[in-house]
Amino acid sequence: MGLTEELKATLLQELCDLIAIDTSNPPGRELEAARFVHGRMGSLGALCSLQEFSPGRANAVCRLPFSRPEEGPCLIFNSHLDVVPPGEASWTYPPFEAHIAGERVFGRGASDDKGSVAAMMAAIRLALQNTEGLRGELIFTAVAAEETGGLGTQFWLENRGNDSRSVMAIIGEPTHLMPFIAHKGVSRRKLSVRGRSVHSSAPSQGRNAIYPIARLALFIEELNERLAQKRDPLLGVPVVSANVIRGGVKDNVIPDYCELHMDRRRIPGEDSAQFDRELQEWIRDMAARDPSFRCQVEVLGADKESVAISPDEPIVKAVIESIYEMTGRRESPQALIAATDMTFLVHQGHIPTVILGPGYDSHIVDESVEIRQLEDAALIYARLISRVLGADGFKG
């Protein structure tokens, strides 16, 4: 099994085409990218549909039934189309104009997560060159809104219907082509405070909204130190961070509003209300200092639960063997510190899932992916198709 020069060129071109579609989330606008995947996979004979769950936000769902599709097994490829915004920092190359240099592809989404999308498409092209012996079904879901709570994957799961077949999944995320079978949970919150605006020459006549938020930032720093005392054997320690602060309108005006955005990464045993309980500790302390103190807490995105599957699951073994056969590397299952749509596939869909994809760095300036890793990812994904859906390749 190998990639022809033509297929390598197609892989690179499709990645570059996807990077050129600005799917920054917010606001997302994944519909154009979903149509791109829909068109390319449809041209190969896949049964494709668009799931537009809100204006401009859409999944591309591509089904490839082989012999005895109703009996299974069923392999799901899942990867996301949205990317984080490029930010204000200067990029060496325009973030939405893919550039190939030094055996790498540069551009927003090259690693997270359009590299995985393109590699999965290439793997499907390769697998379709010889479908003899394949049974069951491959479902490729290129989803929207992963970066802000996984709305696309959740929508697909809610509309999937009952499936009694043996189902397993691969989530394409940048893992440096190492298998990940667990990840932390995440809760994001915005806490805002209202004050009273006056001229800065008379601060005592107003109420400065920045000061309580400054105290909150210090509380978050101290909380992170406390959390280091907890540890999960697979996922390590929980963490929390203060990441966005906004307040004030002018340097000679006492600010009447300030807000802080926070990110809490959870380990097993910490539920989705864990961070809210910790914030209430700070709120009670502030109210004890000043009975008139008021604040508002808002949920940002959607909470994701921590998740882990057994290393003995058939899909884990299939991934490890496929990596070894295609690269010669014998990898061990690991845990991811970031959160992914794996949590929904496992908890809502009851689908054993492994995270595996090309690239490593996410959400950085000058994001890139190695061309060699893209090609290896396509080969591993294609080998997984034959291993899981091959008549003699899967005994689960």
C-alpha positions as YAML, in Angstrom:
chain: A
units: angstrom
residues:
- id: 1
  name: MET
  ca: [0.00, 0.00, 0.00]
- id: 2
  name: GLY
  ca: [1.43, 3.35, -1.01]
- id: 3
  name: LEU
  ca: [0.59, 6.81, -2.30]
- id: 4
  name: THR
  ca: [1.19, 7.55, -5.97]
- id: 5
  name: GLU
  ca: [2.67, 10.89, -6.96]
- id: 6
  name: GLU
  ca: [-0.74, 11.87, -8.28]
- id: 7
  name: LEU
  ca: [-2.41, 11.08, -4.97]
- id: 8
  name: LYS
  ca: [0.31, 12.94, -3.05]
- id: 9
  name: ALA
  ca: [-0.31, 15.99, -5.23]
- id: 10
  name: THR
  ca: [-4.07, 15.73, -4.70]
- id: 11
  name: LEU
  ca: [-3.57, 15.50, -0.93]
- id: 12
  name: LEU
  ca: [-1.50, 18.69, -0.89]
- id: 13
  name: GLN
  ca: [-3.83, 20.56, -3.22]
- id: 14
  name: GLU
  ca: [-6.93, 19.66, -1.22]
- id: 15
  name: LEU
  ca: [-5.26, 20.79, 1.99]
- id: 16
  name: CYS
  ca: [-4.25, 24.08, 0.38]
- id: 17
  name: ASP
  ca: [-7.78, 24.55, -0.94]
- id: 18
  name: LEU
  ca: [-9.24, 23.95, 2.51]
- id: 19
  name: ILE
  ca: [-6.81, 26.38, 4.17]
- id: 20
  name: ALA
  ca: [-7.89, 29.04, 1.67]
- id: 21
  name: ILE
  ca: [-11.46, 28.84, 3.01]
- id: 22
  name: ASP
  ca: [-11.55, 31.07, 6.10]
- id: 23
  name: THR
  ca: [-13.48, 29.10, 8.71]
- id: 24
  name: SER
  ca: [-12.31, 31.11, 11.72]
- id: 25
  name: ASN
  ca: [-14.48, 30.29, 14.70]
- id: 26
  name: PRO
  ca: [-15.97, 32.59, 15.75]
- id: 27
  name: PRO
  ca: [-17.98, 32.99, 13.62]
- id: 28
  name: GLY
  ca: [-17.28, 29.67, 11.82]
- id: 29
  name: ARG
  ca: [-18.87, 29.89, 8.35]
- id: 30
  name: GLU
  ca: [-17.94, 26.25, 7.63]
- id: 31
  name: LEU
  ca: [-20.59, 25.79, 4.93]
- id: 32
  name: GLU
  ca: [-18.19, 26.49, 2.03]
- id: 33
  name: ALA
  ca: [-15.64, 24.02, 3.39]
- id: 34
  name: ALA
  ca: [-18.36, 21.44, 3.97]
- id: 35
  name: ARG
  ca: [-19.49, 21.87, 0.37]
- id: 36
  name: PHE
  ca: [-15.89, 21.36, -0.75]
- id: 37
  name: VAL
  ca: [-15.64, 18.03, 1.09]
- id: 38
  name: HIS
  ca: [-19.13, 17.06, -0.08]
- id: 39
  name: GLY
  ca: [-18.15, 17.67, -3.72]
- id: 40
  name: ARG
  ca: [-14.82, 15.85, -3.57]
- id: 41
  name: MET
  ca: [-16.19, 12.82, -1.76]
- id: 42
  name: GLY
  ca: [-19.34, 12.76, -3.89]
- id: 43
  name: SER
  ca: [-17.19, 12.57, -7.01]
- id: 44
  name: LEU
  ca: [-15.73, 9.33, -5.62]
- id: 45
  name: GLY
  ca: [-19.17, 7.78, -5.26]
- id: 46
  name: ALA
  ca: [-19.74, 8.49, -1.57]
- id: 47
  name: LEU
  ca: [-23.32, 9.12, -0.45]
- id: 48
  name: CYS
  ca: [-22.96, 12.67, 0.84]
- id: 49
  name: SER
  ca: [-25.22, 15.10, 2.64]
- id: 50
  name: LEU
  ca: [-24.87, 18.55, 4.16]
- id: 51
  name: GLN
  ca: [-26.16, 19.11, 7.69]
- id: 52
  name: GLU
  ca: [-26.64, 22.86, 8.07]
- id: 53
  name: PHE
  ca: [-27.64, 23.15, 11.72]
- id: 54
  name: SER
  ca: [-27.55, 26.97, 11.76]
- id: 55
  name: PRO
  ca: [-26.98, 29.57, 9.01]
- id: 56
  name: GLY
  ca: [-23.51, 29.01, 7.52]
- id: 57
  name: ARG
  ca: [-22.66, 26.24, 10.00]
- id: 58
  name: ALA
  ca: [-22.64, 22.80, 8.37]
- id: 59
  name: ASN
  ca: [-21.25, 19.28, 8.53]
- id: 60
  name: ALA
  ca: [-20.37, 17.20, 5.48]
- id: 61
  name: VAL
  ca: [-21.44, 13.59, 6.09]
- id: 62
  name: CYS
  ca: [-20.08, 11.10, 3.56]
- id: 63
  name: ARG
  ca: [-21.07, 7.42, 3.67]
- id: 64
  name: LEU
  ca: [-19.26, 4.65, 1.83]
- id: 65
  name: PRO
  ca: [-21.17, 1.35, 2.14]
- id: 66
  name: PHE
  ca: [-19.33, -1.80, 1.13]
- id: 67
  name: SER
  ca: [-20.66, -5.36, 1.13]
- id: 68
  name: ARG
  ca: [-23.14, -6.19, 3.92]
- id: 69
  name: PRO
  ca: [-23.27, -2.56, 5.14]
- id: 70
  name: GLU
  ca: [-26.19, -3.17, 7.47]
- id: 71
  name: GLU
  ca: [-24.29, -5.85, 9.37]
- id: 72
  name: GLY
  ca: [-21.14, -3.86, 9.99]
- id: 73
  name: PRO
  ca: [-18.64, -3.23, 11.23]
- id: 74
  name: CYS
  ca: [-18.83, 0.54, 10.88]
- id: 75
  name: LEU
  ca: [-15.78, 2.81, 10.98]
- id: 76
  name: ILE
  ca: [-16.24, 6.53, 11.55]
- id: 77
  name: PHE
  ca: [-13.71, 9.17, 10.51]
- id: 78
  name: ASN
  ca: [-14.34, 12.49, 12.27]
- id: 79
  name: SER
  ca: [-12.44, 15.74, 11.79]
- id: 80
  name: HIS
  ca: [-13.39, 19.40, 12.08]
- id: 81
  name: LEU
  ca: [-13.52, 22.20, 9.53]
- id: 82
  name: ASP
  ca: [-13.42, 25.25, 11.80]
- id: 83
  name: VAL
  ca: [-10.17, 26.88, 12.93]
- id: 84
  name: VAL
  ca: [-9.26, 29.38, 15.61]
- id: 85
  name: PRO
  ca: [-8.78, 32.99, 14.41]
- id: 86
  name: PRO
  ca: [-5.25, 33.89, 13.27]
- id: 87
  name: GLY
  ca: [-4.92, 36.64, 15.89]
- id: 88
  name: GLU
  ca: [-3.19, 40.00, 15.65]
- id: 89
  name: ALA
  ca: [0.41, 38.77, 15.49]
- id: 90
  name: SER
  ca: [2.29, 38.92, 12.20]
- id: 91
  name: TRP
  ca: [2.47, 35.71, 10.15]
- id: 92
  name: THR
  ca: [5.38, 34.89, 7.84]
- id: 93
  name: TYR
  ca: [2.82, 33.88, 5.22]
- id: 94
  name: PRO
  ca: [-0.83, 34.99, 5.04]
- id: 95
  name: PRO
  ca: [-2.75, 32.57, 7.30]
- id: 96
  name: PHE
  ca: [-5.41, 31.77, 4.69]
- id: 97
  name: GLU
  ca: [-3.05, 31.44, 1.74]
- id: 98
  name: ALA
  ca: [-1.39, 28.05, 2.06]
- id: 99
  name: HIS
  ca: [2.36, 28.15, 1.47]
- id: 100
  name: ILE
  ca: [4.66, 25.16, 0.96]
- id: 101
  name: ALA
  ca: [8.21, 25.69, 2.24]
- id: 102
  name: GLY
  ca: [10.86, 23.40, 3.70]
- id: 103
  name: GLU
  ca: [8.75, 20.25, 3.31]
- id: 104
  name: ARG
  ca: [5.93, 21.80, 5.32]
- id: 105
  name: VAL
  ca: [2.54, 23.32, 4.53]
- id: 106
  name: PHE
  ca: [1.92, 26.62, 6.32]
- id: 107
  name: GLY
  ca: [-1.48, 28.17, 7.01]
- id: 108
  name: ARG
  ca: [-4.20, 28.37, 9.64]
- id: 109
  name: GLY
  ca: [-5.65, 24.88, 9.96]
- id: 110
  name: ALA
  ca: [-2.68, 23.10, 8.37]
- id: 111
  name: SER
  ca: [-2.27, 21.13, 11.59]
- id: 112
  name: ASP
  ca: [-5.53, 21.80, 13.44]
- id: 113
  name: ASP
  ca: [-7.46, 20.39, 11.77]
- id: 114
  name: LYS
  ca: [-7.59, 20.57, 7.98]
- id: 115
  name: GLY
  ca: [-4.48, 18.42, 7.68]
- id: 116
  name: SER
  ca: [-6.47, 15.54, 9.16]
- id: 117
  name: VAL
  ca: [-9.44, 16.27, 6.87]
- id: 118
  name: ALA
  ca: [-7.23, 16.18, 3.78]
- id: 119
  name: ALA
  ca: [-5.40, 13.03, 4.94]
- id: 120
  name: MET
  ca: [-8.70, 11.24, 5.56]
- id: 121
  name: MET
  ca: [-9.90, 12.20, 2.08]
- id: 122
  name: ALA
  ca: [-6.65, 10.86, 0.60]
- id: 123
  name: ALA
  ca: [-7.03, 7.63, 2.59]
- id: 124
  name: ILE
  ca: [-10.53, 7.15, 1.21]
- id: 125
  name: ARG
  ca: [-9.24, 7.67, -2.35]
- id: 126
  name: LEU
  ca: [-6.56, 5.06, -1.70]
- id: 127
  name: ALA
  ca: [-8.98, 2.57, -0.13]
- id: 128
  name: LEU
  ca: [-11.39, 2.88, -3.05]
- id: 129
  name: GLN
  ca: [-8.71, 1.70, -5.45]
- id: 130
  name: ASN
  ca: [-9.36, -1.82, -4.17]
- id: 131
  name: THR
  ca: [-12.59, -2.49, -2.31]
- id: 132
  name: GLU
  ca: [-12.54, -6.25, -2.75]
- id: 133
  name: GLY
  ca: [-13.05, -7.88, 0.63]
- id: 134
  name: LEU
  ca: [-14.30, -4.72, 2.35]
- id: 135
  name: ARG
  ca: [-17.54, -5.07, 4.28]
- id: 136
  name: GLY
  ca: [-19.60, -2.80, 6.48]
- id: 137
  name: GLU
  ca: [-19.49, 0.96, 6.11]
- id: 138
  name: LEU
  ca: [-17.14, 3.92, 6.40]
- id: 139
  name: ILE
  ca: [-18.70, 7.20, 7.53]
- id: 140
  name: PHE
  ca: [-16.62, 10.36, 7.12]
- id: 141
  name: THR
  ca: [-17.92, 13.33, 9.12]
- id: 142
  name: ALA
  ca: [-16.21, 16.67, 8.44]
- id: 143
  name: VAL
  ca: [-17.85, 18.72, 11.17]
- id: 144
  name: ALA
  ca: [-18.35, 22.34, 12.15]
- id: 145
  name: ALA
  ca: [-17.99, 24.17, 15.46]
- id: 146
  name: GLU
  ca: [-15.50, 21.88, 17.25]
- id: 147
  name: GLU
  ca: [-13.49, 24.83, 18.55]
- id: 148
  name: THR
  ca: [-16.48, 26.28, 20.41]
- id: 149
  name: GLY
  ca: [-18.07, 23.27, 22.03]
- id: 150
  name: GLY
  ca: [-18.45, 20.50, 19.46]
- id: 151
  name: LEU
  ca: [-21.87, 21.52, 18.14]
- id: 152
  name: GLY
  ca: [-21.32, 19.84, 14.76]
- id: 153
  name: THR
  ca: [-20.46, 16.42, 16.14]
- id: 154
  name: GLN
  ca: [-23.29, 16.63, 18.68]
- id: 155
  name: PHE
  ca: [-25.75, 17.50, 15.91]
- id: 156
  name: TRP
  ca: [-24.58, 14.52, 13.84]
- id: 157
  name: LEU
  ca: [-24.94, 12.19, 16.82]
- id: 158
  name: GLU
  ca: [-28.43, 13.47, 17.63]
- id: 159
  name: ASN
  ca: [-29.56, 12.76, 14.06]
- id: 160
  name: ARG
  ca: [-27.65, 9.53, 13.54]
- id: 161
  name: GLY
  ca: [-30.40, 7.13, 14.58]
- id: 162
  name: ASN
  ca: [-29.96, 3.71, 16.14]
- id: 163
  name: ASP
  ca: [-27.04, 1.60, 14.99]
- id: 164
  name: SER
  ca: [-26.66, -1.91, 16.35]
- id: 165
  name: ARG
  ca: [-23.50, -2.62, 14.39]
- id: 166
  name: SER
  ca: [-20.01, -2.80, 15.83]
- id: 167
  name: VAL
  ca: [-19.05, 0.88, 15.57]
- id: 168
  name: MET
  ca: [-15.71, 2.52, 16.27]
- id: 169
  name: ALA
  ca: [-14.20, 5.89, 15.43]
- id: 170
  name: ILE
  ca: [-11.05, 7.83, 14.65]
- id: 171
  name: ILE
  ca: [-10.90, 11.54, 15.41]
- id: 172
  name: GLY
  ca: [-8.36, 13.38, 13.31]
- id: 173
  name: GLU
  ca: [-6.55, 15.88, 15.52]
- id: 174
  name: PRO
  ca: [-2.88, 16.86, 15.58]
- id: 175
  name: THR
  ca: [-1.21, 14.14, 17.68]
- id: 176
  name: HIS
  ca: [2.08, 13.75, 15.79]
- id: 177
  name: LEU
  ca: [0.58, 10.44, 14.61]
- id: 178
  name: MET
  ca: [0.56, 9.01, 18.12]
- id: 179
  name: PRO
  ca: [-2.60, 7.30, 19.43]
- id: 180
  name: PHE
  ca: [-4.51, 9.08, 22.20]
- id: 181
  name: ILE
  ca: [-7.24, 7.24, 24.11]
- id: 182
  name: ALA
  ca: [-8.18, 9.87, 26.71]
- id: 183
  name: HIS
  ca: [-8.40, 13.60, 27.25]
- id: 184
  name: LYS
  ca: [-9.25, 16.08, 29.98]
- id: 185
  name: GLY
  ca: [-12.59, 17.79, 30.33]
- id: 186
  name: VAL
  ca: [-12.96, 21.53, 29.84]
- id: 187
  name: SER
  ca: [-15.15, 24.26, 31.30]
- id: 188
  name: ARG
  ca: [-14.89, 27.87, 30.15]
- id: 189
  name: ARG
  ca: [-16.49, 30.76, 32.00]
- id: 190
  name: LYS
  ca: [-16.77, 34.53, 31.70]
- id: 191
  name: LEU
  ca: [-17.22, 36.49, 34.91]
- id: 192
  name: SER
  ca: [-18.23, 40.15, 34.58]
- id: 193
  name: VAL
  ca: [-18.53, 42.96, 37.11]
- id: 194
  name: ARG
  ca: [-20.40, 46.25, 36.82]
- id: 195
  name: GLY
  ca: [-19.07, 49.36, 38.53]
- id: 196
  name: ARG
  ca: [-19.80, 53.08, 38.40]
- id: 197
  name: SER
  ca: [-18.01, 55.43, 36.02]
- id: 198
  name: VAL
  ca: [-16.66, 58.80, 37.18]
- id: 199
  name: HIS
  ca: [-13.77, 61.11, 36.33]
- id: 200
  name: SER
  ca: [-10.44, 59.60, 37.37]
- id: 201
  name: SER
  ca: [-9.64, 62.68, 39.45]
- id: 202
  name: ALA
  ca: [-12.28, 61.53, 41.95]
- id: 203
  name: PRO
  ca: [-12.06, 57.70, 42.06]
- id: 204
  name: SER
  ca: [-13.76, 57.40, 45.45]
- id: 205
  name: GLN
  ca: [-16.99, 58.70, 43.94]
- id: 206
  name: GLY
  ca: [-17.17, 55.76, 41.53]
- id: 207
  name: ARG
  ca: [-16.80, 52.01, 41.66]
- id: 208
  name: ASN
  ca: [-13.82, 50.62, 39.75]
- id: 209
  name: ALA
  ca: [-14.84, 47.36, 38.04]
- id: 210
  name: ILE
  ca: [-11.24, 46.41, 37.29]
- id: 211
  name: TYR
  ca: [-10.24, 45.86, 40.93]
- id: 212
  name: PRO
  ca: [-12.48, 42.84, 41.67]
- id: 213
  name: ILE
  ca: [-11.50, 41.27, 38.35]
- id: 214
  name: ALA
  ca: [-7.85, 41.78, 39.26]
- id: 215
  name: ARG
  ca: [-8.52, 39.93, 42.53]
- id: 216
  name: LEU
  ca: [-10.24, 37.18, 40.55]
- id: 217
  name: ALA
  ca: [-7.18, 36.78, 38.32]
- id: 218
  name: LEU
  ca: [-5.03, 36.31, 41.43]
- id: 219
  name: PHE
  ca: [-7.57, 33.82, 42.82]
- id: 220
  name: ILE
  ca: [-7.31, 31.81, 39.58]
- id: 221
  name: GLU
  ca: [-3.52, 31.78, 39.87]
- id: 222
  name: GLU
  ca: [-3.77, 30.52, 43.47]
- id: 223
  name: LEU
  ca: [-6.43, 27.95, 42.51]
- id: 224
  name: ASN
  ca: [-4.14, 26.54, 39.82]
- id: 225
  name: GLU
  ca: [-1.46, 26.00, 42.46]
- id: 226
  name: ARG
  ca: [-3.97, 24.14, 44.64]
- id: 227
  name: LEU
  ca: [-5.11, 21.97, 41.74]
- id: 228
  name: ALA
  ca: [-1.56, 20.70, 41.26]
- id: 229
  name: GLN
  ca: [-2.12, 18.57, 44.37]
- id: 230
  name: LYS
  ca: [-4.62, 16.41, 42.45]
- id: 231
  name: ARG
  ca: [-3.45, 13.87, 39.90]
- id: 232
  name: ASP
  ca: [-4.99, 11.29, 37.58]
- id: 233
  name: PRO
  ca: [-2.63, 8.43, 36.63]
- id: 234
  name: LEU
  ca: [-3.37, 8.87, 32.92]
- id: 235
  name: LEU
  ca: [-4.35, 12.54, 32.51]
- id: 236
  name: GLY
  ca: [-2.12, 14.20, 35.10]
- id: 237
  name: VAL
  ca: [-3.17, 17.29, 37.03]
- id: 238
  name: PRO
  ca: [-6.16, 19.58, 36.44]
- id: 239
  name: VAL
  ca: [-5.35, 23.18, 35.53]
- id: 240
  name: VAL
  ca: [-7.07, 26.55, 35.33]
- id: 241
  name: SER
  ca: [-6.02, 29.79, 33.66]
- id: 242
  name: ALA
  ca: [-7.19, 33.39, 33.17]
- id: 243
  name: ASN
  ca: [-6.95, 34.09, 29.45]
- id: 244
  name: VAL
  ca: [-8.89, 37.21, 28.39]
- id: 245
  name: ILE
  ca: [-9.51, 40.41, 30.35]
- id: 246
  name: ARG
  ca: [-11.54, 43.39, 29.10]
- id: 247
  name: GLY
  ca: [-12.41, 46.61, 30.87]
- id: 248
  name: GLY
  ca: [-12.19, 50.36, 30.73]
- id: 249
  name: VAL
  ca: [-12.81, 52.91, 28.01]
- id: 250
  name: LYS
  ca: [-10.24, 55.68, 28.57]
- id: 251
  name: ASP
  ca: [-7.22, 56.40, 30.72]
- id: 252
  name: ASN
  ca: [-8.97, 59.18, 32.69]
- id: 253
  name: VAL
  ca: [-12.27, 57.37, 33.30]
- id: 254
  name: ILE
  ca: [-12.97, 55.02, 36.20]
- id: 255
  name: PRO
  ca: [-14.13, 51.82, 34.45]
- id: 256
  name: ASP
  ca: [-17.72, 50.73, 35.05]
- id: 257
  name: TYR
  ca: [-17.29, 47.27, 33.48]
- id: 258
  name: CYS
  ca: [-14.69, 44.53, 33.43]
- id: 259
  name: GLU
  ca: [-14.75, 40.85, 32.52]
- id: 260
  name: LEU
  ca: [-12.41, 37.86, 32.74]
- id: 261
  name: HIS
  ca: [-12.49, 34.74, 30.56]
- id: 262
  name: MET
  ca: [-11.21, 31.57, 32.21]
- id: 263
  name: ASP
  ca: [-10.43, 28.01, 31.13]
- id: 264
  name: ARG
  ca: [-10.61, 25.03, 33.51]
- id: 265
  name: ARG
  ca: [-9.27, 21.60, 32.43]
- id: 266
  name: ARG
  ca: [-10.79, 18.76, 34.43]
- id: 267
  name: ILE
  ca: [-9.73, 15.21, 35.23]
- id: 268
  name: PRO
  ca: [-12.01, 12.22, 36.03]
- id: 269
  name: GLY
  ca: [-13.91, 12.79, 39.26]
- id: 270
  name: GLU
  ca: [-14.45, 16.49, 38.50]
- id: 271
  name: ASP
  ca: [-17.88, 17.12, 37.01]
- id: 272
  name: SER
  ca: [-18.99, 20.02, 34.80]
- id: 273
  name: ALA
  ca: [-20.10, 22.02, 37.88]
- id: 274
  name: GLN
  ca: [-16.65, 21.79, 39.50]
- id: 275
  name: PHE
  ca: [-15.43, 25.14, 38.23]
- id: 276
  name: ASP
  ca: [-18.71, 26.87, 39.16]
- id: 277
  name: ARG
  ca: [-18.29, 25.66, 42.73]
- id: 278
  name: GLU
  ca: [-14.75, 27.01, 42.81]
- id: 279
  name: LEU
  ca: [-15.86, 30.38, 41.48]
- id: 280
  name: GLN
  ca: [-18.58, 30.52, 44.13]
- id: 281
  name: GLU
  ca: [-15.81, 30.33, 46.74]
- id: 282
  name: TRP
  ca: [-14.40, 33.59, 45.39]
- id: 283
  name: ILE
  ca: [-17.83, 35.20, 45.03]
- id: 284
  name: ARG
  ca: [-18.71, 34.43, 48.66]
- id: 285
  name: ASP
  ca: [-15.42, 35.97, 49.78]
- id: 286
  name: MET
  ca: [-16.07, 39.12, 47.75]
- id: 287
  name: ALA
  ca: [-19.62, 39.41, 49.11]
- id: 288
  name: ALA
  ca: [-18.29, 39.09, 52.67]
- id: 289
  name: ARG
  ca: [-16.02, 42.07, 51.99]
- id: 290
  name: ASP
  ca: [-18.76, 44.10, 50.33]
- id: 291
  name: PRO
  ca: [-22.42, 43.01, 50.73]
- id: 292
  name: SER
  ca: [-23.33, 45.09, 47.67]
- id: 293
  name: PHE
  ca: [-20.96, 43.14, 45.42]
- id: 294
  name: ARG
  ca: [-22.61, 41.63, 42.36]
- id: 295
  name: CYS
  ca: [-21.23, 39.73, 39.39]
- id: 296
  name: GLN
  ca: [-22.44, 37.60, 36.50]
- id: 297
  name: VAL
  ca: [-21.04, 34.21, 35.45]
- id: 298
  name: GLU
  ca: [-21.62, 32.97, 31.89]
- id: 299
  name: VAL
  ca: [-20.78, 29.64, 30.26]
- id: 300
  name: LEU
  ca: [-18.53, 30.01, 27.21]
- id: 301
  name: GLY
  ca: [-19.03, 27.37, 24.53]
- id: 302
  name: ALA
  ca: [-20.07, 23.99, 25.88]
- id: 303
  name: ASP
  ca: [-18.53, 21.98, 28.68]
- id: 304
  name: LYS
  ca: [-16.72, 18.84, 27.60]
- id: 305
  name: GLU
  ca: [-16.36, 15.90, 29.96]
- id: 306
  name: SER
  ca: [-13.08, 14.08, 30.50]
- id: 307
  name: VAL
  ca: [-13.02, 10.77, 28.66]
- id: 308
  name: ALA
  ca: [-10.98, 7.59, 28.42]
- id: 309
  name: ILE
  ca: [-11.38, 4.20, 26.77]
- id: 310
  name: SER
  ca: [-9.66, 0.93, 27.56]
- id: 311
  name: PRO
  ca: [-6.34, 0.26, 25.82]
- id: 312
  name: ASP
  ca: [-7.76, -3.21, 25.11]
- id: 313
  name: GLU
  ca: [-10.50, -1.89, 22.80]
- id: 314
  name: PRO
  ca: [-10.21, -3.41, 19.28]
- id: 315
  name: ILE
  ca: [-9.91, 0.05, 17.68]
- id: 316
  name: VAL
  ca: [-6.89, 0.83, 19.87]
- id: 317
  name: LYS
  ca: [-5.16, -2.35, 18.80]
- id: 318
  name: ALA
  ca: [-6.07, -1.68, 15.15]
- id: 319
  name: VAL
  ca: [-4.56, 1.81, 15.32]
- id: 320
  name: ILE
  ca: [-1.34, 0.64, 16.97]
- id: 321
  name: GLU
  ca: [-0.86, -2.11, 14.39]
- id: 322
  name: SER
  ca: [-1.66, 0.22, 11.48]
- id: 323
  name: ILE
  ca: [0.89, 2.77, 12.69]
- id: 324
  name: TYR
  ca: [3.50, 0.03, 13.00]
- id: 325
  name: GLU
  ca: [2.78, -1.44, 9.57]
- id: 326
  name: MET
  ca: [2.93, 1.94, 7.81]
- id: 327
  name: THR
  ca: [5.79, 3.62, 9.73]
- id: 328
  name: GLY
  ca: [7.67, 0.92, 11.63]
- id: 329
  name: ARG
  ca: [6.98, 2.71, 14.92]
- id: 330
  name: ARG
  ca: [5.48, 0.82, 17.85]
- id: 331
  name: GLU
  ca: [3.48, 3.45, 19.78]
- id: 332
  name: SER
  ca: [1.75, 3.19, 23.14]
- id: 333
  name: PRO
  ca: [-1.65, 4.76, 23.91]
- id: 334
  name: GLN
  ca: [-1.41, 8.19, 25.50]
- id: 335
  name: ALA
  ca: [-3.67, 10.91, 26.93]
- id: 336
  name: LEU
  ca: [-4.30, 14.33, 25.40]
- id: 337
  name: ILE
  ca: [-4.25, 17.43, 27.59]
- id: 338
  name: ALA
  ca: [-6.65, 19.28, 25.26]
- id: 339
  name: ALA
  ca: [-10.35, 18.43, 24.79]
- id: 340
  name: THR
  ca: [-11.87, 17.10, 21.56]
- id: 341
  name: ASP
  ca: [-15.12, 15.75, 20.16]
- id: 342
  name: MET
  ca: [-14.05, 12.32, 21.43]
- id: 343
  name: THR
  ca: [-16.03, 13.08, 24.58]
- id: 344
  name: PHE
  ca: [-19.30, 13.22, 22.61]
- id: 345
  name: LEU
  ca: [-18.59, 10.14, 20.51]
- id: 346
  name: VAL
  ca: [-17.82, 8.11, 23.64]
- id: 347
  name: HIS
  ca: [-20.32, 9.53, 26.16]
- id: 348
  name: GLN
  ca: [-23.26, 10.29, 23.85]
- id: 349
  name: GLY
  ca: [-22.63, 7.85, 21.02]
- id: 350
  name: HIS
  ca: [-21.09, 5.02, 23.08]
- id: 351
  name: ILE
  ca: [-18.50, 4.68, 20.30]
- id: 352
  name: PRO
  ca: [-14.94, 3.57, 21.22]
- id: 353
  name: THR
  ca: [-12.75, 6.32, 19.78]
- id: 354
  name: VAL
  ca: [-9.05, 6.99, 19.24]
- id: 355
  name: ILE
  ca: [-7.57, 10.42, 18.47]
- id: 356
  name: LEU
  ca: [-4.91, 10.26, 15.74]
- id: 357
  name: GLY
  ca: [-3.70, 12.77, 13.20]
- id: 358
  name: PRO
  ca: [-0.80, 14.61, 11.55]
- id: 359
  name: GLY
  ca: [0.75, 17.71, 13.04]
- id: 360
  name: TYR
  ca: [1.32, 18.69, 16.62]
- id: 361
  name: ASP
  ca: [1.25, 22.43, 17.30]
- id: 362
  name: SER
  ca: [-2.19, 24.03, 17.47]
- id: 363
  name: HIS
  ca: [-3.43, 27.61, 17.76]
- id: 364
  name: ILE
  ca: [-0.01, 29.14, 17.04]
- id: 365
  name: VAL
  ca: [1.28, 31.78, 14.63]
- id: 366
  name: ASP
  ca: [2.78, 30.24, 11.46]
- id: 367
  name: GLU
  ca: [0.89, 26.99, 12.02]
- id: 368
  name: SER
  ca: [2.21, 24.22, 9.79]
- id: 369
  name: VAL
  ca: [2.31, 20.49, 9.17]
- id: 370
  name: GLU
  ca: [5.02, 18.23, 7.76]
- id: 371
  name: ILE
  ca: [4.21, 16.87, 4.31]
- id: 372
  name: ARG
  ca: [5.68, 13.52, 5.31]
- id: 373
  name: GLN
  ca: [3.28, 13.32, 8.24]
- id: 374
  name: LEU
  ca: [0.32, 14.11, 5.99]
- id: 375
  name: GLU
  ca: [1.31, 11.26, 3.71]
- id: 376
  name: ASP
  ca: [1.93, 8.87, 6.60]
- id: 377
  name: ALA
  ca: [-1.46, 9.82, 8.09]
- id: 378
  name: ALA
  ca: [-3.20, 9.01, 4.80]
- id: 379
  name: LEU
  ca: [-1.47, 5.61, 4.71]
- id: 380
  name: ILE
  ca: [-2.36, 4.83, 8.34]
- id: 381
  name: TYR
  ca: [-5.99, 5.85, 7.85]
- id: 382
  name: ALA
  ca: [-6.19, 3.74, 4.68]
- id: 383
  name: ARG
  ca: [-4.67, 0.76, 6.49]
- id: 384
  name: LEU
  ca: [-7.25, 1.21, 9.24]
- id: 385
  name: ILE
  ca: [-10.03, 1.01, 6.67]
- id: 386
  name: SER
  ca: [-8.73, -2.31, 5.36]
- id: 387
  name: ARG
  ca: [-7.96, -3.63, 8.85]
- id: 388
  name: VAL
  ca: [-11.34, -2.75, 10.40]
- id: 389
  name: LEU
  ca: [-13.57, -3.26, 7.37]
- id: 390
  name: GLY
  ca: [-11.65, -6.07, 5.72]
- id: 391
  name: ALA
  ca: [-13.49, -9.39, 5.70]
- id: 392
  name: ASP
  ca: [-10.66, -11.10, 7.55]
- id: 393
  name: GLY
  ca: [-9.08, -8.11, 9.22]
- id: 394
  name: PHE
  ca: [-11.36, -7.45, 12.18]
- id: 395
  name: LYS
  ca: [-12.54, -10.03, 14.64]
- id: 396
  name: GLY
  ca: [-14.18, -7.68, 17.19]
...
